């Protein structure tokens, strides 16, 4: 049976979608509508998400899992439902999602849990926790393509425990080089890598990396901060052990992220933060902690933000992530073509639209990225400038920083064409071509 291929959003559908985002009515410095090409940094929010957070504070605000009054019940139910919704969006179960303040915290949570499993003598000899114990002779592997959030926690964990740190390198065009899979050695305890680069837009070869990790019994951590906003993600189909994602890149609020983990692994992980909300009982001699995921959620929770994130997920589901991906394939092709056509400009990463997202970083000969960004801003085009929290990746390309254009749910081909037209004048303005 032939499976129907997802169709891109039509112009009419995209127009209707854009009407739901109030910020898109803003005009920029030259009076034009702002072409927002910075979704890889943070996505804009539809009105229904803004309204959901506001409505929670207006009508249902209360501490969760505490009071027995009506407001407390409503808040707790909304918070629990949000956990189910967000976890299911990536193929997880309710008890497999830990709320964090962002994806960075989720990655650090795993790293510190591994340290705790290694140092706390109560876990010695525990077969369930053994996969988290790490020390001299063990290895952690990541890649040169990582955001600092998926690099520094592992470097620091290796420093603290004496484990080895290694990384998969890149091909000349900036894709993960499968010829370097040999760094995943039999002593590797964990492999952490991005699903989609926030600099080059390249989609990682997940199956090949996971297979290499499984062959040596290593845990697999996937950073889906970029991919979860641009394409369907199913953590079980991808066969990973942990994944992190961030609300604000998925049309949701800032201040909340999530760590997804296989239930049996979360149950075996030691807690990291301790205090209220994560305990079953406490005495002056010690404590017994709640089961996962609650044992990892000490203190007050980002309740309103989680509820609004769930609304953002429902919004994305109505659009259809397969259709989002199909639309962004067109945008990626247009963006690569427009940027590559500008003389004196070099794309960092793949120069074709194949197996990549509409996230394109580039360097302009003789012009600093900050100047490029300000020049584009004068034409009401919003892009990102800097190292995008990926200095080693920029070093690989021989630059310190770059300009990055990134599409999102509401981006149009016309906006991408505006970018290309504006870029053609950058070097002329700054005394180059």
Order of alpha helices (4+ residues) and beta strands (2+ residues): alpha-beta-alpha-alpha-beta-alpha-beta-alpha-beta-beta-alpha-beta-alpha-beta-beta-alpha-beta-beta-alpha-alpha-beta-beta-alpha-beta-beta-alpha-beta-alpha-alpha
